Structures are given as C-alpha cells and as structure tokens.
C-alpha cells in the first residue's frame, strides 16, 4: 500500500466515515483478494471497483450504515477488477467509470444494469516544484506529452500557451495506470476525440499500450509517482487531487476556454441528454464553461437478482441502497468534489433500478 494512500483520508469527513467499526472499506491493487468471497450475511453487501468514486462511497456507505444498520464492504481495486468480480459473482455490485465493453459483456453473459452514481473530473496533475503559476494545457500539447513527443518542460509548445511563466528545464515523466481503470478509459477516450495521432497510435480503453511513462496501480500508485518525481505529470481523480493538495492544470476545452476542474465545471460538462441506459461519454463537452475530461461512474448489477442462491431480502437491500445513493446520498457528492446527478440523470437512474427483478418480478414496487 502506498504511503500516499493515507493522505486520502486526511479530510475529517472521510476519517469519520472510515472510523465507524461497522463499515468495512478496503483498498487493494489487484483484481481480487482473499476476502472477496460472496458473503452469506444478508446484512453485509459486497462491492468492488472504481477508485474514482471511493471517497464518495466511503462517506455514503458509512452514513447508510448509521441510518439502516446495513454494512457495505467495498474494495477500491479499479474498474476492471470490479467488473471481473461481478462477472465471477463474488460481489453484489461492481462500480466502473466506463460501461462494459463488448468483451466484458460477452464474458458476463447476462443482462446487467448501469446505474449512474455521480460524475467527476479527471485532473491533470503535475510536479513542478518551483512553478508558481497554474499550468495551462491545450488538447494537442496534452496528447503530445503523453505520447512522448514533448520530452522537456521548457518545450516551446508549452511555453507558447503559458506566456510569462518560467518553465523548468526538467524531463517530462509520464505517470499512468497499470491496472484496468475507468479513469484511464475517460482520459484516453478524451485524447482519442481531440487528437488523431493519439487515436491512431494508442486509442481508447480501460487498458492501453502506453507509448511512454511509468505505470502505477490504482490512483494511489499514479499519485505516488507524481508526488515523488519532479517533472512528473499524470491523470488522477479530482477528488483525490484536491484532498491531497496536488497541483493540477487548467485545460482548454472545445470552446477555447481554459477551464479549472471544479464541481461547477464538471456539472456543466454533464448537462447533456442522458440515454435510457445511461451509457454516455461526457468528455470533450460542448459546454463553454465545461471541463473537458469528465465522466459518470456507474454501479453495475445483474438485472435478474435471483442467482447463486441469493435471497430476495439481499436483492432488495442492494436495490434500496443504490436508490438511496441516487437520492439522499447525493448531498455528500459536492463536499467531496463530485458533481451530483442532475434531475434528468436521477430520473434515468430511477427507471433503470425499477427494471431490476427477482424471479422476473420487479424488486421495487
């Protein structure tokens, strides 16, 4: 476990959430774990996946436990790991910052539901110790950095969009995820939209073949590399960057404006029509005040909940938990730097949850 992980919980809210003895929240860096077997205790639900949403889930599940007595054991192992555990039916729900791709859907071999939990921004964080100004980046410069075309921080391409800023003569060190990650999917999907060179050479996905850089497991691994390496730059969840007081760039959006990632600019990016299945990309937004690297995170469950001997009580508790998350639980989003679901997105999420069944009958009446 990276020592930098400890700082994630420096905020009082998260310390309070995780200090409650009845809620188990773990952060692992693999696709599985010794304690991942499905629980036979119907008062303990198991989840795994996105590190992106981990701070919010920590708070939400602690509050829900206080209100209802239900325990939630959520493993922050990355979106790919969460989908794998859901496929193996060792958890009640997975969470991913990317919808299932064709290969994952084929392996899971059943109808699943994607329920949006919130939206968040992917911050471009960097370690330039003597830089006093906030770094500005354009889409093309960002792509050139991560593809390895720009190798020094005093490059003319960076200097031209940061006039008057004294840039250090430091080598660029790229930090990226080494595990399957929805955050990676959001980031690479954005780069594929804005740069044809990136789209042709690297492409998009939860895992890609990185041209350059150092891989780290989970958000903690990427953040650790950035904080320990002068000249490093990488992509991490905004909530994590804010809580750990890490520098992050202003990014030029489609309208030509340099936008700081905030709750407001993330909300603006998500102000779009949501399809009935909720699966939509928010990156490279048309909104003039929207931050361009943003996305939903989805809780993913089996549509038919009667499998592997699951009780109807367990299925009902799961659906009610997620219903609470998209309603009362949304009030915890903004204080932790996530964008709450817009009313239209809540309606879509409600309809999706209402389609969950047990023995073919709707769970929610």
N, C-alpha and C positions, 0 to 999 in steps of 0.2 A: 504493500500500500504506500503510495507516495505520501511523504510528509505534507505536501501541499494540500492534500485532501482535508486535513484537519482544519485548515483555514476556511474551508467552505462553510463551516458551521459556526463561524465567528459571530454571526448576527444573533441577537437574542432570541428572535422568533424561532430560528432553527434549533438553537440549543434547547429551548423549551420543548420544541416538538420532539426532539430525539431523546430527551431526558426522561420521557414518560416510559416506565418499565413495561407497559402492556403493548407497546407497538415495536415491532422488530423491523428495522430498516438496515439493509446491508448494501455495501458497495463492493463489487467484485469486478475483476477484469477479464474473466473468461466467459465462455458460452454456457457454463454450467456450474455446479457447485455441489458439495457434499450434502447440503441441506435443502436441495431443490425438489425432493420427492413430494408428491402431492399430499397435502395434509388431510388427515381423516377427521380433523376437528372442524365442524361446520361453523365454528365461531372464529376461525382463522382463515383468511383468504390469502392466496399467494399470487404475487405478480412479479414480473421481471421485464427489463428492457431499458428504455431510454435513460441516459444520464442527463439529457437536455431538461427533462421535466422533474428530475429528482428533488430539487429543493422545494418545489411546489407540492409534490406528492407527500413529501415528509411532513409538511405542515397540515395538509388536508387530511391525511390518514390519522395523524395524531388527534386532530380536532374531532374527526368522525368517531374515533375510539372513545373519546371523552363523552360524546353525545349518546352513542349507541352501545358501547361495550364491544363492538366488533374489532378484531385485530386484523391488521394487514401487514404481511411480510413482503416487502417489495425489494427486489435485488436490482441495483443500478449497474447493469452489466453491458449496456449498449443495446441499440435497437435490434441488431442481428441476433444477439443472444436471447432477447426476449421472444422474438419470433420463433427461434429454434425451440425454446422451452414450451411455447404454446403448441407448436407442431407436435412435440413429444408428449403433450398433455400432462406436463408436470407442474403447470401453474394454471390458475383460474383466468388470468388475463395477461397479455403481453402489452407492451407500450412501445410504439415506434414513431419516429419522426419522418417516416416515409411509409406510404401504403405498401402492402405486399406486392412484390414484383411477380412476373409470370411463373418463375421457377419456384418461389416460395409458395405461391397459391397452389401449384401442382403438387408440391410435397405435403401441404396441409390437407388437401383432398377433402375439403368440407367447406360449406358456406361460413364465412366469418363476417363480423360487423366491425367497421371502423368508426369509433365514437370520438370526435374531436374533444380534447380536454382544455386547450388554450392555444394561443400562438406565441411564438417567441422569436427573438432575433439571434442571428449568428454574428458575433462580433469578431472583427479582425484585430487581434491583439498583438502587440509587438513589445520588444525590449530594446529601447534606445535610451540608455541611462541619462545622457546629457541633453536630450531633446526637451525643450520647454513647451513648444507648441504642440497642438494636436495634429497628428499627421493626416493629410488628405490623400486619398487614393481614387483613381478612376478605374473603371472596369478593365480597361486594357492593361494598365500598369499592374493591377492585382493579378490578372492572368499571367502576365509576363514574369512576375515574381514567382508564382507557384509552378510555372512550367520550367523555370530555371534560366530564362532569357536575361533577366536582370539579376546580377550577382553581387552588386555593391550598393550600399545605401546612398552613396553620393552620385548615383546614376542621374544623368540629365533628365530622363523621363520622370523621375520622382521630383527632382528639383524644380522642373517647369510648372508643376501643379502646387508647389509649396514655396512660392517666392518669398525671399527674405528669411527663410528658415535655414539654419546651419545644420546640414545633414552630415553625419559622421562617415568617415571612410572605413566602414565596417563591412565584412562579408555578410551577405544575407543567408540566414539559416532557416529553412522551412520546417515547421512543425506540423504534423498531420496525424490523423488517427490511424492506428494499425489494425483496429478491430472493425467489424461491420457496424456502421453507425448511420443513423438517420440524419445526424448533423452533417456528416460527410455528404449524404445524398442532397440535402438542401444546398450546401456550398457548391458542390460540383454541378448540380443542376443549374444553379445561377451562372457559373462560369461557362457552361455549355451554351446558355442562352445569349451571353454577351460577347463571346469570343469564339470565332470559327476555328481558330488554331487549336484552342483547348478542346472544343467539341470533336475535332477530327483526330487529335492525338491521344487524349485521355478519356473524354466523355464523362458520363454521369453515373452515379450509383452509390450504394451504401459502402461499397469497397471498390477502389480503382487502383490501377497500377501507377503509383506516383512517380513522376519523372525525376524528382529530387526530394531531398529532405529526410528528416528523422521521424520515425513513427512512434507514437505513444499510445498506450492502452487507456481508453476512456478519456473523459475530459481532464481528469487529474494528470494523466500522462502527458497530454499536449500542453497543458498549463504549466506543468513542472518544467518541461523543456524550455518554454518561453521564458519563464522567470529565472531559470538558471543559466541562460545563454544570451549574452549581449549580442544583438544583431538578429535575434530570432523573431519570427512572425508566424502566426498560426491562427486557426479559427476555433473559437470556443463559444459556448452559450453566453449570452449577455448577462444572465443572472449570475453566472459563475464569475465573469469578469468584474462585475460591479462589487460583488461580495468580497472579492479578493483584491480590490483596488488595483486592477491591472489596466494599463493604458490600452485604448482601442481607437481605431481610426474613424474619421468621417469618410463616408463612401458616396461617390457621385451616383445619383440614381438616373433613371431613364429620362427624366425631365431636365437633367443637367445640374441639379442642385446637390450640394454636398450635405449629406444627412448624417446626424449622430444617431446611433441606435438607442432608442428610448421606448418606453411603453407607448407613448403617443405616436411615434413614427412607425412602430410595429402594428399598432391598431389601424393606422391609416393604410398600411400595406394589406391588411386583411379585410378592408372594406370593399369586398367583391361579392358577386353572387356565388353562393355555395351550392354545388350539385347535391342531388338527393343522397348519394353515397358518401358525401363529404370529402371525397378524394380530389384535392386540388393543390396546385403549387402556388405559393404566394410570392415567389422570387421574381425579381426584376419588375416590380409593380409599376403600374401606370400612374399611380397617385403622386402628385407633385411633391407632397410632404411625406411620402412613404419611404421607409428604409428598405433597400432592395434585397437584402438577404434575410428573409423571414419565412416561417412555415408553421403549420399546425403540428401538434403531436397528438397521436391517436391511441386510445386504449382499444385493444383488439380482443374480441371474444368470439367463441363459436356461437353461431346463430341458434342452433339447437343445443340446449344446455344439458340434455339427458344423455350423457356419455360417461364411460368409465365408472359407472355406478354412482354418479353424482346424485345427491338428494335434491329434491325440489327446493328445500329450505336453503341449501347452499347457493343454488342458482338465483333464487330470489334475492338473497343477501348481496350477491355480486351486482345484479342489475340495479338494486336500490342504492348501492354505494356509488356506482357510476352516475346514476340520476342525481344524487346529492352533489357529486363533483361538478356537474354542468350547471347546477343551480346555486345552492348555498355556498358550495366550495369555491365559486368564482371570486368571492370577495377577498380571498387570500392571494390572488394572482398578481395584482398590481403592486402591492408592497414588496413582492419578491421579483419584480421587474419582468413579469409576463403580461401579455395582453389578454384580458378576459375575453371570452367568446362574445361576439356581437349577438344581438337578439335573433337575427336571422340564422346564425350558426347554432344557437341554442335550439331553435325550432327543428332544424335538420337533425341535431343530435337526439332530441326527444323522439322523433319519428323512427330513427334507427334503433334506439333502445326498445321502443314499443314493438319492434319486429322480432325481438328475441323470444324464443319459445322453449317450452319444456313439454315433451311428448306432443309436439306440434301445436300446443296451445300457448297463446301469449302469456308471458310471465307477468307483465304489468297490466292490470285491469283498469 
